Amino acid sequence: MSAPPTTVRGPRRFGWPKRVFSQVLLMQLTIITGVTALVTGLFLAPLSDQLDDQAMRRALAIAQSTAAQPQVATSLLTTAPAPDGPVQTVAERIRRSTGAEYVVVMDRRGVRWSHTDTARIGEVVSTDPSTALAGRSVMEIDSGTLGRSARGKVPLRDGADRIVGAVSVGIAYDSVRARLLAAIPGLLAYAGGALAVGALAAYLISRRLQRQTHDLAFSDISALLTEREAMLHSIREGVVALDRTGRIRLLNDEAQRLLGLGPDAAGRLLDEALGAGRTADVLAGRVVGHDLVTVRGTRVLLANRMPTDDGGAVATLRDRTELENLGRELDSTRGLIDALRAQDHEHANRLHTLLGLLELEMHDDAMEFVTEVVGVHRATAEQVTEKVHDPLLAALLVGKTTVAAERGVALRMAAGTLLPDRLVDPRGLVTVVGNLVDNALDAAAGSVDARVEVGLRADDRTVILHVHDSGPGIPSGSHDSIFMEGWSTKEPPAHGKRGLGLPLVRRLAERQGGSVSVSDSPEGGAVFTVVLPEALRERAPDGMATPAQPATAGETP
């Protein structure tokens, strides 16, 4: 049995870390260390100069105090330089009491009368005393017989204010350097403490960043952002992201199309961008639930909202306009099929009746029966077309009359109905009339003396529509609520949800600058009134209607 292969690992390479957490921590530590070193250096550089200046000023002050004593000048003029002379005695006392390295008193020739090393008394000083003997004070760092020192030199004057010599005081430079070196450990301790606090803060910030970025690398974040942009702008669902204040953070292309917004909507408050209404309430979370239906313009939208950890939310929108239209067409088709089935039964009964009359050789009665049946249908169609001249709308009302008859509801035209064939948007008015008549038939079905009355009249270019039913009417206090999405008193159909017809009617009316309202009839039931200004084209000078203008691209009824 062969031995398992051994894995040979190459040398571990240390390089720039890939994780966001590691990179940020490393950069912060580098910056903190660099700043601490820079600040320490900037502090130490002027500190050395300050210590030198303080030492020179201290030496100058001692020299000035020494020269201010009258016995020094008097002894200089009346005695000879000697190790035990009065000048040396005073100078040594001052040196010991002040901690200076030396206190030298010289005459105008530069001969020392005092010195720390008594063997040098009576010798000429090693540095040039001319400036002090000329009456000016001197501060400097210089080297002499005792080494490098911080020096202060002042002129020595007698009682007549004549310069009789000079006083030179030195502070050992080693003591100045010792003060500087003594300050460095404390300074480094403070710098180290600041560096430790900064490193701890950098670590905590980086750990929080690690949690927020899920320990991803910068390349992963860049790839995720690229993939997110591609995904958001390619999916056929609208996506709206909101922050905790209700401001739009993200709006993909499909959401802009469905909501009728532009790219500039990002960054604006939701209520400001959409305006008041159910759509804004659903996206903002003021209306809760799943698969909430809302109407935006002429579109029926299905919305879902999911909160995020930061207090915001992400909402998705799906376009159900075509599905709703197909569902409504399906409902209408089912109604027509039921009406045709009923007519088929009725037609079969009439044929059986006609066959019986013919078999009984009652030819006159058979002819009268056929004439009566044909006349009733023709009269209904003629009654509608005489009052409603638009073919689409007339066909709709004739079909609804058949459906109403099957449901036991009498559908008739109101007195004074007259609508010319000059409609600007026939399909829009067909949608409005169809929705209102369907609702009226549902309300009137099963009531006593069930009926629906439709009135259409023109006032210049304005169309006024009345739909009156004999149903139970609108519940008290709900006259405004019935035009909101989702409000309905009926069970939802199999294909979707109810409560969309009246909001669509209102949107279509408002799009044409009109309005829709509901009121209670004194005879019972509800009366819906729709006013559509500019719904009719202007009549041409020859009495004909002006041709319809082509619809704007993308406009839907």
C-alpha positions in Angstrom: 0.0 0.0 0.0 1.6 3.2 -1.1 2.0 6.1 1.3 -0.4 9.1 0.8 1.1 11.9 -1.2 2.5 14.7 0.8 1.5 18.2 0.1 4.4 20.5 -0.4 3.6 24.1 0.7 5.6 26.9 -0.7 6.8 29.8 1.4 4.1 32.0 2.8 4.0 35.3 1.2 3.3 38.4 3.1 1.7 41.2 1.1 -1.1 43.7 1.1 -4.2 42.1 2.8 -7.3 41.7 0.7 -10.1 42.1 3.3 -11.6 45.5 3.9 -11.2 45.0 7.7 -7.5 44.3 7.4 -6.7 47.0 4.9 -8.5 49.7 6.9 -6.9 48.6 10.1 -3.4 48.5 8.5 -3.9 52.0 7.0 -5.2 53.4 10.2 -2.3 52.0 12.2 0.2 53.4 9.7 -1.4 56.8 9.7 -1.6 56.9 13.5 2.0 55.8 13.9 3.2 58.3 11.3 1.3 61.2 12.9 2.5 60.3 16.4 6.1 60.2 15.2 5.7 63.4 13.3 4.1 65.2 16.3 6.9 63.9 18.6 9.6 65.1 16.3 7.9 68.5 15.8 7.7 68.8 19.6 11.3 67.8 20.2 12.8 70.1 17.6 11.7 73.4 19.2 12.2 72.0 22.7 16.0 71.8 22.2 16.0 75.4 21.0 13.8 76.5 24.0 16.2 74.8 26.5 19.2 76.5 24.8 17.5 79.9 25.0 16.5 79.3 28.6 20.1 78.4 29.6 21.5 81.5 27.8 19.0 83.7 29.5 19.7 82.2 32.8 23.5 82.8 32.3 22.8 86.4 31.3 20.7 87.0 34.3 23.4 85.7 36.6 26.0 87.8 34.9 23.8 90.9 35.2 23.2 90.2 39.0 26.9 89.8 39.5 27.7 93.0 37.6 25.1 94.9 39.6 27.0 94.4 42.9 29.1 97.5 43.6 31.9 95.7 45.5 32.8 93.7 42.4 33.8 96.8 40.4 35.4 98.4 43.4 37.5 95.3 44.2 38.5 95.1 40.5 39.9 98.6 40.6 41.6 98.4 44.1 43.0 94.9 44.3 45.1 92.6 42.2 43.9 89.3 40.7 44.5 86.5 43.2 43.0 83.1 44.0 41.9 84.4 47.4 41.1 87.9 46.3 37.7 89.5 47.1 36.5 89.3 43.4 37.2 85.5 43.3 35.4 85.1 46.7 32.3 86.9 45.5 32.3 85.1 42.1 32.6 81.7 43.6 29.8 82.4 46.1 27.5 83.4 43.3 28.6 80.3 41.2 27.8 77.9 44.0 24.5 79.5 44.9 23.3 79.6 41.2 24.7 76.3 40.0 26.6 78.0 37.1 29.6 76.2 35.6 31.7 79.4 36.0 31.6 83.1 36.9 34.5 85.0 35.3 35.2 88.7 36.1 37.7 90.3 33.8 39.2 93.8 33.4 39.3 95.8 30.2 42.4 93.9 29.0 40.5 90.6 29.3 42.5 89.4 32.3 40.6 87.0 34.5 40.1 88.1 38.2 38.0 85.0 39.0 37.6 81.5 37.6 36.5 78.0 38.7 40.1 76.8 38.1 42.1 79.2 40.3 45.3 78.5 38.3 43.8 80.4 35.4 43.3 83.6 37.4 45.5 86.4 36.0 45.4 84.9 32.4 43.6 86.4 29.4 40.2 84.8 28.6 40.0 82.3 25.8 37.1 84.0 24.0 36.7 87.5 22.6 35.3 89.9 25.2 35.2 93.0 23.0 31.4 93.1 22.6 30.8 93.1 26.3 33.6 95.6 26.9 32.0 97.8 24.3 28.9 98.0 26.5 26.6 95.4 24.9 25.2 92.2 26.5 25.9 88.8 24.8 24.1 85.5 24.8 25.6 82.6 22.9 26.5 78.9 22.9 30.3 78.6 22.6 33.3 76.5 23.6 36.0 77.6 26.0 38.5 76.2 28.4 35.8 74.3 30.3 34.1 73.0 27.2 30.9 73.8 25.5 28.5 76.0 27.5 25.6 78.5 27.3 27.1 81.9 28.0 26.0 85.3 29.1 28.3 88.3 29.1 27.6 91.8 30.4 29.8 95.0 30.9 31.0 95.8 34.4 30.6 99.5 35.4 31.9 101.5 38.3 30.0 104.1 40.3 30.6 106.7 37.6 29.0 104.4 35.0 32.3 103.8 33.3 33.1 100.3 31.9 35.9 98.9 33.9 35.6 95.3 32.8 33.1 92.5 32.0 31.3 89.5 33.7 31.0 86.2 31.8 28.8 83.4 33.2 28.5 79.9 31.7 25.9 77.1 32.1 27.3 73.7 31.3 25.8 72.5 28.0 25.7 68.9 29.3 23.1 70.0 31.8 21.0 71.4 29.0 21.3 68.2 27.0 20.4 66.3 30.2 17.2 68.2 30.5 16.3 67.5 26.9 17.1 63.8 27.3 15.1 63.7 30.6 12.1 65.1 28.8 12.2 62.5 26.0 11.0 59.4 28.1 7.9 61.3 29.4 7.2 62.6 25.9 7.6 59.1 24.4 5.3 57.7 27.2 2.6 60.2 26.2 3.1 59.5 22.5 2.9 55.7 23.2 -0.3 56.2 25.2 -1.8 58.2 22.4 -0.7 55.6 19.9 -2.2 52.8 22.0 -5.5 54.6 22.3 -5.5 55.4 18.5 -4.7 51.8 17.7 -7.5 50.5 19.9 -10.0 53.0 18.3 -8.8 51.9 14.9 -9.3 48.3 15.8 -12.8 48.9 17.1 -13.7 50.9 14.0 -12.3 48.2 11.8 -14.2 45.5 13.6 -17.4 47.4 13.1 -16.5 47.8 9.4 -15.8 44.1 9.3 -19.3 43.3 10.5 -21.0 45.8 8.2 -19.1 44.6 5.1 -19.4 40.9 6.2 -15.6 40.5 6.0 -15.5 41.0 2.2 -12.6 42.1 0.1 -12.7 45.3 -1.9 -12.7 43.2 -5.1 -15.8 41.3 -3.8 -17.6 44.6 -3.0 -16.8 46.0 -6.4 -18.0 42.8 -8.1 -21.2 42.8 -5.9 -21.9 46.4 -6.9 -21.4 45.6 -10.6 -23.7 42.6 -10.3 -26.3 44.5 -8.4 -26.5 47.2 -11.0 -26.7 44.7 -13.8 -29.4 42.7 -12.0 -31.5 45.7 -10.9 -31.6 47.2 -14.4 -32.2 43.9 -16.1 -35.1 42.4 -14.1 -38.6 43.2 -15.2 -39.8 44.1 -11.7 -39.7 47.5 -10.2 -37.4 47.9 -7.2 -37.6 50.9 -4.8 -35.1 51.1 -1.9 -35.9 53.6 1.0 -33.9 54.7 3.9 -35.1 55.1 7.5 -36.4 58.7 6.8 -38.5 57.6 3.8 -36.1 59.0 1.3 -35.6 57.1 -2.0 -32.1 55.5 -2.2 -32.5 53.4 -5.3 -34.9 53.3 -8.2 -34.3 50.9 -11.1 -35.4 51.4 -14.7 -38.6 49.3 -14.3 -39.7 51.2 -11.2 -39.2 54.5 -13.0 -41.4 53.3 -15.8 -44.1 51.9 -13.6 -44.2 54.9 -11.3 -43.7 57.5 -14.0 -40.6 58.9 -12.3 -37.3 60.0 -13.6 -33.7 59.3 -12.3 -33.8 62.6 -10.4 -36.3 61.0 -7.9 -33.4 59.3 -6.1 -32.6 61.3 -3.0 -36.1 62.8 -2.7 -38.7 61.9 -0.1 -41.2 59.3 -1.2 -44.3 61.4 -0.5 -42.7 64.3 -2.3 -41.8 62.2 -5.4 -45.1 60.3 -5.7 -47.6 62.7 -4.0 -50.3 61.6 -1.6 -52.2 58.4 -2.5 -52.3 54.7 -1.9 -49.2 54.0 -3.9 -47.1 56.2 -1.5 -48.9 54.7 1.5 -48.1 51.1 0.3 -44.4 51.8 -0.4 -44.0 53.7 2.9 -45.4 50.9 4.9 -48.5 52.8 6.1 -50.6 50.0 4.5 -49.3 46.6 5.4 -49.9 43.2 3.8 -48.7 41.0 0.9 -49.4 41.5 -2.8 -51.0 44.8 -2.2 -52.8 46.2 -5.3 -52.4 49.8 -6.2 -53.1 52.0 -9.2 -50.5 54.4 -10.5 -51.8 56.4 -13.5 -53.4 53.8 -15.8 -51.3 50.9 -14.4 -52.4 48.3 -11.9 -49.4 47.4 -9.7 -48.8 44.6 -7.2 -46.5 45.8 -4.4 -44.6 44.0 -1.7 -42.4 45.6 1.0 -39.6 44.2 3.1 -38.0 46.2 5.9 -34.1 46.2 6.1 -31.9 46.1 9.2 -30.9 49.8 9.0 -34.6 50.9 9.4 -35.2 51.3 5.7 -37.1 49.1 3.3 -37.1 47.6 -0.2 -40.3 47.4 -2.2 -40.9 45.5 -5.4 -43.5 46.3 -8.0 -45.1 44.1 -10.6 -47.2 45.3 -13.5 -50.6 43.6 -13.5 -52.3 45.9 -16.0 -52.4 43.4 -18.8 -53.4 40.6 -16.4 -56.2 42.7 -15.0 -57.4 43.6 -18.5 -57.3 40.0 -19.5 -59.3 39.1 -16.3 -61.9 41.7 -17.1 -62.1 40.5 -20.6 -62.5 37.0 -19.3 -65.3 38.1 -17.0 -67.0 39.9 -19.9 -66.5 36.8 -22.1 -68.1 34.6 -19.5 -71.0 36.9 -19.2 -71.5 37.0 -22.9 -71.2 33.2 -23.1 -73.8 32.9 -20.4 -76.0 35.4 -22.3 -75.5 33.5 -25.6 -76.3 30.2 -23.8 -79.5 31.7 -22.5 -80.3 33.1 -25.9 -79.6 29.7 -27.4 -82.2 28.2 -25.0 -84.6 31.0 -25.7 -84.0 30.7 -29.4 -84.7 26.9 -29.2 -87.9 27.6 -27.3 -89.0 30.1 -29.9 -88.2 27.6 -32.7 -90.2 24.9 -31.0 -93.1 27.4 -30.6 -92.8 28.4 -34.3 -92.6 24.7 -35.3 -95.7 23.9 -33.2 -97.7 26.8 -34.8 -96.7 25.6 -38.3 -97.6 22.0 -37.5 -101.0 23.3 -36.3 -101.2 25.2 -39.6 -101.6 28.5 -37.7 -99.6 30.4 -40.3 -100.9 33.8 -39.4 -100.0 33.4 -35.7 -96.6 32.1 -36.7 -95.9 35.1 -38.9 -97.0 37.5 -36.1 -94.8 35.6 -33.6 -91.7 35.9 -35.8 -92.4 39.6 -36.5 -92.7 40.3 -32.8 -89.5 38.5 -31.8 -87.4 40.2 -34.5 -89.0 43.6 -33.8 -88.0 43.5 -30.1 -84.3 43.0 -30.8 -84.3 45.5 -33.6 -86.0 48.1 -31.5 -83.5 47.7 -28.7 -80.5 48.2 -31.1 -82.2 51.1 -32.9 -83.1 52.8 -29.6 -79.4 52.7 -28.6 -77.9 53.8 -31.9 -80.4 56.6 -32.3 -79.1 58.2 -29.1 -75.5 57.1 -29.1 -73.8 57.8 -32.4 -70.4 56.4 -31.5 -70.3 52.8 -32.9 -68.0 51.4 -30.1 -70.0 52.8 -27.3 -73.3 51.8 -29.0 -72.1 48.3 -29.5 -71.1 48.1 -25.8 -74.5 49.2 -24.6 -76.3 46.8 -26.9 -74.2 43.9 -25.6 -74.7 45.1 -22.0 -78.5 45.2 -22.6 -78.5 41.5 -23.6 -76.4 40.6 -20.5 -78.7 42.6 -18.3 -81.8 40.9 -19.6 -80.2 37.5 -18.9 -79.6 38.6 -15.3 -83.1 39.9 -14.9 -82.1 43.6 -15.0 -83.7 46.1 -17.3 -81.0 48.3 -18.9 -82.4 51.4 -20.6 -81.3 54.7 -21.9 -82.3 57.8 -19.9 -84.5 60.4 -21.4 -82.6 63.2 -23.1 -79.6 60.9 -24.0 -77.8 62.1 -27.1 -74.1 61.7 -27.8 -72.7 62.7 -31.1 -70.0 60.8 -33.0 -67.2 63.3 -32.0 -65.4 61.5 -29.2 -61.7 62.2 -28.7 -61.0 59.0 -26.9 -63.8 56.5 -27.6 -61.9 53.6 -25.9 -61.4 55.6 -22.7 -65.2 56.3 -22.5 -66.0 52.6 -23.3 -63.8 51.7 -20.3 -65.6 54.2 -18.0 -69.1 53.2 -19.1 -68.3 49.5 -19.1 -67.0 49.6 -15.5 -69.8 51.6 -14.2 -72.5 49.5 -16.0 -70.9 46.3 -14.7 -71.0 47.6 -11.1 -74.5 48.8 -11.6 -75.7 45.4 -12.9 -74.0 43.6 -9.9 -75.7 46.0 -7.5 -79.2 45.9 -9.2 -79.3 42.1 -9.7 -81.8 40.5 -7.4 -83.5 43.8 -6.3 -87.2 44.5 -6.8 -87.9 46.0 -10.2 -84.2 45.6 -11.0 -83.1 48.3 -13.5 -80.1 50.3 -14.6 -80.4 53.6 -16.4 -77.6 55.1 -18.5 -77.7 58.8 -19.5 -75.2 60.4 -21.9 -75.4 64.0 -23.0 -73.1 66.6 -24.6 -72.6 70.1 -23.4 -70.4 71.8 -26.1 -67.3 69.7 -25.8 -68.1 68.2 -22.4 -69.6 64.7 -22.0 -71.7 64.1 -18.9 -72.5 60.5 -17.9 -75.0 59.3 -15.4 -75.4 55.6 -14.3 -78.3 54.9 -12.0 -79.1 51.5 -10.5 -81.8 50.2 -8.2 -79.5 48.4 -5.9 -79.0 49.0 -2.1 -76.8 52.1 -2.7 -73.5 53.0 -1.2 -72.9 52.5 2.5 -73.1 55.7 4.6 -69.7 57.4 4.9 -68.1 55.4 2.1 -68.7 57.8 -0.8 -65.0 58.8 -0.9 -63.6 55.3 0.0 -65.2 53.5 -3.0 -62.7 55.2 -5.3 -59.7 53.9 -3.4 -57.8 50.8 -4.6 -58.9 47.6 -3.0 -62.3 48.8 -1.7 -65.2 46.5 -2.7 -68.3 44.9 -1.2 -68.0 41.8 -3.5 -66.0 38.6 -3.3 -62.8 38.6 -5.3 -62.9 36.8 -8.7 -60.7 33.8 -9.5 -58.3 35.7 -11.6 -57.3 38.4 -9.1 -58.7 41.1 -6.8 -61.5 43.5 -6.8 -61.7 47.2 -6.0 -59.9 48.4 -9.2 -62.7 49.4 -11.5 -63.7 52.6 -9.8 -60.1 53.8 -9.2 -59.4 53.3 -12.9 -62.6 55.2 -13.8 -61.4 58.1 -11.6 -57.9 58.1 -13.0 -59.3 58.1 -16.6 -61.6 61.0 -15.7 -58.9 63.0 -14.0 -56.5 62.4 -16.9 -58.9 64.3 -19.1 -59.4 67.0 -16.5 -62.7 65.6 -15.4 -64.2 64.2 -12.2 -66.4 61.3 -10.9 -68.8 61.4 -8.0 -71.5 59.3 -6.4 -74.7 60.2 -4.7 -77.8 58.5 -3.4 -80.9 58.5 -5.5 -84.3 59.5 -3.9 -85.7 56.4 -5.6 -83.1 54.2 -4.1 -79.8 53.0 -5.4 -76.7 54.9 -6.3 -76.1 57.5 -9.0 -72.6 57.8 -10.5 -71.8 61.0 -12.4 -68.8 61.4 -14.6 -67.9 64.8 -16.2 -65.3 64.8 -19.0 -64.4 68.2 -20.3 -62.8 68.3 -23.8 -64.1 64.8 -24.5 -65.6 65.9 -27.8 -63.8 67.2 -30.8 -64.7 70.6 -32.1 -67.2 70.7 -35.0 -65.7 71.8 -38.3 -67.2 74.9 -40.1 -68.9 72.6 -42.6 -70.7 70.8 -39.8 -68.4 67.8 -39.7 -66.3 66.8 -36.7 -62.6 67.6 -36.9 -60.5 64.5 -37.4 -59.1 62.9 -34.3 -55.5 63.6 -33.4 -53.1 60.6 -33.2 -52.5 59.4 -29.7 -49.3 60.2 -28.0 -46.7 57.4 -28.1 -47.0 55.2 -25.1 -50.4 56.5 -24.1 -52.9 53.9 -23.0 -56.6 54.3 -22.4 
